[in-house]
Amino acid sequence: MNVIVLPTYNERENLRHALARIREVADGHGVRLHTLIVDDNSPDGTGDLADELAAQVPDVSVLHRAGKEGLGKAYIAGFREALGMGAERIFEMDADLSHDATYLPHFLRLIDQGADLVLGSRYVKGGGVENWGLSRKVISRGGCLYAQTILGLPLRDLTGGYKCFRRRVLEAIDLDAIDTKGYGFQIEMTYRAYKLGFKVVELPIIFVDRKVGESKMSNDIVVEAMKNVWKLRFSGVPARRPG
């Protein structure tokens, strides 16, 4: 079973379109893709719309959370739910249409070829970003290089949020030990998977900035990620070969 964990907070204007694109790709490739919407009590009514869509669209379910605690907490809740559903391959994906659903079968192909974690990468050959200003590009690319250097990782895109995990990766990672709330969560999950000896592969993607709604990026999120990289570097994250 393949489950897409789709966190939402004030994504009412994008959610219907995001689910339609996932369904279109799933039907076009003959792949079953179940979408788990994780809504943090969005004040714009995203949660109510999610319930309506779950009742209308095949392979959609909703996990409601009491309030906004950050991207990391939402994903961890979604991961636990997906594992409980019996998912063998679990995706991270944004609900704002910045992640093109066309790539979903390519993630699965790389997992089938032996990858344990596939990263949708903007910074390998064939990848890129569209509709970003210079400052956003510098923050994103600089953040990746910063984390890559400090953590000694041979991976180019450490802050992206389009990923596919094999079940055993999430079972091996101590999810209780992760308290990063913002985009530093992406760095931490990849670092922990790599340190545990899992095979991590990068898939080139084109990231297109959202056209509707507001970005969740903030200065606090950037600072948290920068601090957490050093915390990870000296925290003695478990390292072993997966059995």
N, C-alpha and C positions, 0 to 999 in steps of 0.2 A: 504493500500500500504506500502511495506517495502522498504526503501531506504538505501543503504550503501554509506556513504560519504567516498571517498577514495582520500585523498590528495596525490599529487605527486610533487616531485621536483627531477629531474634526476633519474627517475625510468624506463627508456625506456627498459632496459634489463629484468625487472621483470613484467611489466604491463600486457603483453599478457598472461603470465602464471597465474597471480593473477586472471584475469577475467575468464580464462578457469576453474580454480578451483571453483570459485563462481558459474559459470554456471552449472558445473557438480553437485554440491551439490543441487542447486535449482531444477534442472531437476530430480535428484534422489529422492528428498523428495516432489516433487509436490508443491514447494513453489515459489511464485513470488518474486524475489529479483532484484530490480532495482539498478544499480551501477552508482553513480554520481561521476565522476572523477573531482577533483578540482586541476587544474594544475597552478602553480605559474610561468608561462613563463619559463619552464625548458630549459636551454641552450643545453641540449643533445637531444632535439626534442621529449620529452615525450608528449608534447601537440599535436604535429602533429600525432603521433602514436595513441593517444587517439581518435582523430577525425576519423582516419581510422577505428579503432575498433568499434567506436560508429555507423559507417555506416554499419558494417558487423555483429555485435553481437546484439541480441535482449536485450532490457532492459539495455542499456548503454547510458549515456549522459555525456556531458563535460561542465564544467564551467571553462573558462579561466580567470585568474587574471593577472594584469599588471606586477607583480613582486613578489619576495619572501618577505613576511612580517612575517613569522613564522607560526608554526603549528596551534596555537590558532586562528589566523585571518583566516586561510584557512578553518578551521572547522566551524567557525561562518558563513562564507560566504556559506559554504555547507549546514549548518543547515537551513539558511534562504531560500535557493533554494529548499531544500527538503520539508520544510513546505509549500512553495508556490506550490509545486507539489501535495500537499494533502497527504503527507506521514503520516501514523499513528504510525509507528515504524521506528526509525532512528538509524542506526549503525555508529560507528566510527570503522575504520579498516585500518591497514597499507597496503601499496601496495608492500612491500618488501618480502612477503611470510612468514613473521615471525608469522603472525596470521593465524592459520589453519582454512580454510573455513568450515571444518567439524563441527565446533562448532555452526555455524549460526542457525540451527534449534533448538538447545538447548537454545540459547538466547530467541528465539521466544516462546518456550514452557514456560519458566519462566515468560515472560511478560504475556502470556495467563493465567498463574496461579495467577496473581495479582501483580507481580513486576512492578514498574514504571521505574526503572533503573537497568540494569544488568551489572555488572562489570566482565570482563574476568579476573580472579584472579590467579596470579602465586603463591600466598602465603597462600592459604588455602589447606586443605588436598586434594590430587589428582592433585594439580597444580605444576608447576615447570618451570625451564628454561633449555635450552640446548645450548651448544657452547659458553657460556660466560666465560671470564676469571674471576679471583678472584676479581680484582678491580671493574669490572662492576657489579658483584653481590653485593659487599659491598655498592657501590653507590646507587644501586636500592633499596636494602632491607633497608639500612640505611635511605634513603630518605623517604620511606614509614613509617618507625617507627617514624621518626622526625615529619612528618606531622600528623600522627595519634595521637601522644602525645600532640602536641601543639593545634590541633584543636578538640581534644576530640572525635574522630570518632571511632566507633567500627568496622571498616572495615580494612582488611589486606592489600589490594593492591590499593593504591591511585594514583600511577603514571602510571598504565597501560593504553594503548590506544585502547583496544578492548572492546567496550561497545554497549549497545542497550538502547535507550531512548524511552519511550512512548511519544507521541506527546505533551501531556499536560505538561510534565516536561520542554521541551524546550520553550513552550509558557509562562510558569510561570517564568522562569529565565530571568533576565534582561541582555540580551546578549550585550547591549550597554555598560554595566558597566564593562565588562571583557576586560582587555587590556593585559593579559598575553600572550606572544608570543610563549614560548617554552613549555616544558613538565609540567610546573607548571599549565598550562591550565587544565590538567587532574585532578589535585587536586582540583582546584577551581570549576570545573563543578560538581564534586561529592559532594563537601562541600555545595555548594548552593542548590543542589537538596535535600540533607539530611536535611539542615536547614529549607527548605520549607515543610518538613514533608512527602516527598515522600518515598515510600518503595524501599530501595536499597538492592539488593541481589547479592552475589558473586557466579560466576560459575567457577569451577576449569578449568584452561587451561594449556597446555604446550606451552610455548613461545620458538620458535626456532630462534636463531639469523640469520640475513640475510646472504646469501652466495654470493650474487652479489651486488655491489654498496657499497656506504659508509654511515655509520651511521651519523645522523644529530645531535647527542649528542655533546655538547661542554661545556667548563667550564662556559661560560656566561649563558647557559641555566640552569645549576645546581644552580648558584648563584641567578638567577632570581627566581627560584622556592623556594629557601630557604627564600628569602626576602618576597615573596608573601604570604607565610604561615603566617607570623607575621602580615602582612597587613590584611589578611582575619580575623585573630583572633580578631583584635581590630577595624574592620571596620563597625561593625553593619550590617552584611549581613542580609537581610530580613528573618524572620522566621514566618511561619504560617502553618496551616494545609491546604492542597489543598482542594478546594471545589468540 
